[in-house]
Amino acid sequence: MTFQQLLTDTVLAFVTLGGAFWPLEWAFSARVGQRILRPAWGVDFAFFLGQYFVWAPLSVLAIMAARPLLQPEALAGLRAAVALQPTWLQVVEATVLCDLCVYGWHRLCHEVDWLWRFHAVHHSVEHLDWMAAHREHPLDGLTTQFVCNLPAFVLGIPLGPLTMVAAFRGMWAIFIHSNVRLPLGPLGFLFGAPELHHWHHARVEQTRHNFANLAPYMDWLFGTYHRPTGEERWALGLAEPFPRGYLAQLFLPLRDLVFPGRKAQERTQPS
């Protein structure tokens, strides 16, 4: 893919997403009065550009390169059986297994310290909107996408039938971060509502709810479901100090991984 193609796709994505979500955020604001150019919007715009120009294309290449390694001969019989199923059933199976894997992985990212160092970048955002959805460390995004696609790879499900599902999941992930309060009714049990994920971003010592971004029924099954009531007035972001710049947020988790003692030392120093 050429630079011109990347630039065109990035501009098109920005115009499309902005045109879709800014009117929604104006008409159905979860936090009334939040400005479009709110604090740290520029940092999230840098993450947006980084994702579309660099990290997303590299992630696709890495995931596709790993695909042949995830189809062992021992499971050839299973893949043959899945291939005989109708396409709709393959898609349902892959989607449910993806939801289960992502739930487990997301929860681990909050409970395992070295995973949290990367995932904390996403939780450092203090104002949620559609742009904030793009604040994500590239290694956090890569591993999440890998886990999401793992069931389809192992089962040998063709990527074609899953393309529309993947596109929908991507748009919905942006929707649940947007500054929108829009009741979904019964659909809210199958598809995550913004208020569920907004609560997941609450500024607390340890997040304990709403790990299934796109499948609330997983939280219901595992006892981590919580639907807040009333206006959204809770603080967002991290309870721990964290750098605010784009490059600093990219490199801090890597530094902490290489020098884990340094992070512990900083925690014990008086503020």
Secondary structure as UniProt FT lines:
FT   HELIX           3..27
FT   TURN            32..33
FT   TURN            36..37
FT   TURN            39..40
FT   HELIX           41..50
FT   HELIX           51..55
FT   HELIX           56..66
FT   HELIX           67..70
FT   HELIX           73..75
FT   HELIX           76..83
FT   HELIX           87..111
FT   HELIX           113..123
FT   TURN            130..131
FT   HELIX           132..134
FT   HELIX           138..155
FT   HELIX           160..162
FT   HELIX           163..177
FT   HELIX           185..189
FT   HELIX           194..200
FT   HELIX           216..222
FT   HELIX           246..258
FT   HELIX           260..268
//
